[in-house]
Amino acid sequence: MTLYHGSVVKVESPSIMTRASYRPLDFGAGFYTTTSYDQAARWVRNRLEMNPDLPCGYVTVYEFDEKGFMASGLRRLDFPNSPISADWFRFVMRNRRERNPEHGYDLVSGPVANDRVYTVIAAYEAGFVSEEDAIVRLKPYRLADQYLFHTPESLVFLKAMTTVEVQR
């Protein structure tokens, strides 16, 4: 399977984000990829907008040995991309609320919480909508996917193939 990682630096040797540098993300700390080149390139362009001194960013293309991963006995959690599930919503909320959450999976895949999703999450966190209402509002969304490699052992199954420069 081909996966993509967008960054403002070349990442030929991926690593797990350390707990010290953890920020609240959908699936917790780790190394994030997607099956969508466009999603990875959008992320790069967003980072470039926040860092106007940077001339360009990069999308690194990886080959993921999914069969090898499955045969390894490592733990994997997959959420369907559509419709959004209550389990996905609760998992994302836990990872965003708790500092350095540990979920026990080596790899997690599922939908990316984009700007529209953040609006619903913010309304839920502010108490304007219930969990049930938030999930109902999210169900029609078709979102890009993400694959979180959560442990160093999971990264063994990623091989960098090439890097593409991305302009603003």
C-alpha positions in Angstrom: 0.0 0.0 0.0 1.3 3.5 -0.9 1.2 6.1 1.9 2.1 9.8 2.0 3.5 12.0 4.7 3.5 15.8 4.3 6.1 17.9 6.1 8.2 21.1 5.8 11.3 18.9 6.0 12.3 15.7 4.1 11.4 12.6 6.2 13.1 9.7 4.6 13.5 7.9 8.0 10.3 8.4 9.9 10.3 8.5 13.7 7.7 8.5 16.4 6.9 12.0 17.8 8.2 12.0 21.4 5.9 12.4 24.3 7.7 15.6 25.3 6.7 17.2 22.0 3.2 15.7 22.0 0.3 17.9 21.0 -3.3 16.7 20.9 -3.9 14.9 17.7 -6.7 12.6 16.5 -5.0 9.3 17.3 -2.2 10.4 19.7 1.5 10.7 19.3 3.3 9.0 16.5 4.0 9.3 12.8 1.0 10.2 10.6 0.5 9.2 6.9 -2.4 9.1 4.5 -3.4 7.2 1.3 -4.2 10.6 -0.3 -1.3 12.6 -1.9 -3.7 15.6 -2.1 -4.3 15.4 1.7 -0.5 15.3 2.4 0.1 18.2 0.0 -2.7 20.3 1.6 -1.1 19.7 5.0 2.3 20.9 3.7 0.7 24.1 2.2 -1.1 24.8 5.5 2.3 24.6 7.3 3.9 26.8 4.7 1.2 29.4 5.3 2.1 29.4 9.0 5.8 29.6 8.2 6.2 32.3 5.4 10.1 32.0 5.6 10.1 28.5 4.4 10.4 28.2 0.6 8.8 24.8 0.1 7.7 21.6 1.8 7.8 17.9 0.9 5.5 14.9 0.5 7.4 11.7 1.1 6.0 8.6 -0.6 6.2 5.3 1.4 5.5 1.7 0.7 3.7 0.1 3.6 4.2 -3.6 3.9 0.7 -4.3 5.2 1.0 -8.1 4.9 4.2 -8.1 6.9 2.6 -5.9 9.5 -0.4 -8.2 9.8 1.8 -11.2 10.2 4.0 -9.5 12.8 1.4 -9.8 15.6 1.5 -6.0 16.2 -1.8 -4.4 17.3 -3.9 -2.5 14.9 -7.2 -0.5 15.2 -9.1 0.5 12.1 -12.1 2.9 12.0 -14.2 3.0 8.8 -13.9 6.2 6.9 -17.6 6.6 6.4 -19.9 6.9 8.2 -18.2 8.4 11.2 -18.7 6.1 14.2 -19.3 6.8 17.9 -16.2 4.8 18.6 -14.1 7.0 16.4 -15.5 10.1 17.9 -14.8 8.9 21.5 -11.3 7.8 20.5 -10.5 11.1 18.9 -11.9 13.1 21.9 -9.9 11.0 24.4 -6.7 11.6 22.4 -7.4 15.3 22.1 -8.3 15.8 25.8 -5.7 13.7 27.6 -2.1 14.6 27.7 0.0 11.7 26.3 -2.8 9.2 26.1 -1.7 5.6 25.6 -4.1 3.4 23.7 -2.0 0.3 23.3 -2.1 0.1 19.4 0.9 0.0 17.1 -1.1 1.3 14.2 -4.4 3.2 14.0 -6.3 4.2 10.8 -9.4 6.1 10.2 -10.8 9.5 9.1 -8.9 12.8 9.6 -10.8 15.4 11.7 -10.7 18.3 9.3 -11.9 21.9 9.8 -15.6 21.1 9.5 -15.2 18.3 12.0 -13.3 20.6 14.4 -16.4 23.0 14.3 -18.6 20.1 15.5 -16.0 19.0 18.1 -15.7 22.6 19.4 -19.5 22.8 19.7 -19.5 19.5 21.6 -16.7 20.6 23.9 -18.4 23.9 24.6 -21.6 22.0 25.6 -23.7 23.3 22.7 -24.4 19.8 21.3 -24.5 16.4 23.0 -22.2 13.5 21.9 -25.1 11.9 20.1 -25.9 15.2 18.2 -22.2 15.6 17.3 -22.0 12.1 15.9 -25.2 12.6 13.9 -23.8 15.9 12.5 -20.6 14.1 11.5 -22.0 11.0 9.8 -22.5 12.5 6.4 -18.9 13.8 6.1 -16.6 12.0 3.7 -13.1 12.5 5.1 -9.6 11.7 4.0 -7.9 8.9 5.9 -4.9 8.8 8.2 -2.6 6.1 9.4 -0.9 6.6 12.7 2.3 4.6 13.3 2.3 4.7 17.1 5.4 2.6 18.0 8.9 2.2 16.6 8.1 -1.4 15.9 5.3 -0.4 13.5 7.7 1.9 11.5 9.7 -1.1 10.4 7.0 -1.8 7.8 7.4 1.7 6.1 9.9 2.1 3.3 10.6 5.6 1.8 10.3 5.5 -2.0 10.6 9.1 -3.1 10.1 12.7 -2.0 8.2 15.3 -3.9 8.8 19.0 -3.4 5.6 21.0 -2.7 5.3 24.8 -3.4 2.9 27.2 -1.8 
